[in-house]
Amino acid sequence: MERSSMKQGKTVIWNTKIRDKERQVIFMAQINNKAVRSLAKLMEAGFDNEKAVLAMTMDDILSLPGISVAEIGMINRIQKAVRANRLISFLSGSEETAQKDTE
């Protein structure tokens, strides 16, 4: 969809589809990729819903294949976000930004 406007006697035309794609790219850049990768590992291991993620024990976490110390911390933060019903905010990075602002 194209729109136009008059600016100092000149017609300026812009494509709103391009602007939407730019917004989409900006949104994708804001997603916490480390959290998404950790969440994918959980899903692959069968922890594919909120109840299962919250019920995970440390033994369950440590038994995940190829788990790193950083991912253990990320899984802990994912559990906290699920418990607080803030998973989407956490994955988008707005949760971490709010925490940094309050510190």
N, C-alpha and C positions, 0 to 999 in steps of 0.2 A: 504494500500500500504506500503510495507516494503522497506527500503533502507539500504544499508550497506556501511561501509567505513573501510579503513585500518588505524589503529592508533597504532603506535609502534609495528607492526607485529601482532596485534590482530584485529579481525574483530568485529566491533561494529555494531549491528543491532538495528534500532529503528523503531517504527511504527508511520507513519505520521498521522494516524487517531487519535491516542492518543494525539499527539501534537495539532491537530486541535481542539479536545475537550477541551484541556487545554486552548487554546486561547479563545474558546467560553465561558468557565467558567470565565476567566479573564474579558472578555467583559461584561458578564452578571453582574459581581460584580461592574462594573463601572457605570451601569445605575442608575440614580437618582430615587430610588424607591418611595420616597415621591411625586415627581413630577408625576410619572406614576399613583400613586393612586389618586392624585388630578385630573389628566386628565381623569381617568376612571369615577370619580364622575361627571365630566362635561359631558361626553358622555352619561352616564346613564340618566342625566337630559335633554338630547336632544341637547346639545351644541356639535355637532359631526363634525363640520368642522371649518376651520380657520375663516371664515366670522362670524359665530355664536359666536365663542369665543371672537373675537374682539368687537362684538356688545354688549357683556354682560355689564349690568349696575351693580352698587353696590347692588341695590335691587334684581337683578337676583342672584347675588352671595350669598347674605344673605338669600335668600329663599331656597337655596340648603339644603336638609335634612342632619343634623348632621355635619354641617360645623364648623370648628374650626378657631380660629384666625390665627394659623400657616398656615392652608390651604388657607385662604383668601390671605395671603402674597404670597403663592406659585402660586395661580391662577393669581395674578398680575404679577409675574415673567413669567408665561406661556404666558400671553397676550403680554408681552414685547418681548419674544422670537419669538412668531408668527409674531408680527409686524415687527421684524427685519429679518424674514425668517431664523431663527437660532434654530428652535424647536429641531431638531435632536441633534445639538451640546449641547443644554441645557439639554436634557434628558440624554445624555451620560456623562454629568458632565464636558465636556471640556469647556463649556461656563463659568461655575462657577470658574474653575481653572484659566482661563484667567483673570477673573475679580479680583480674589484674588492676582494674580501676579502683576496687575497694581496698586493695592492699596498700 
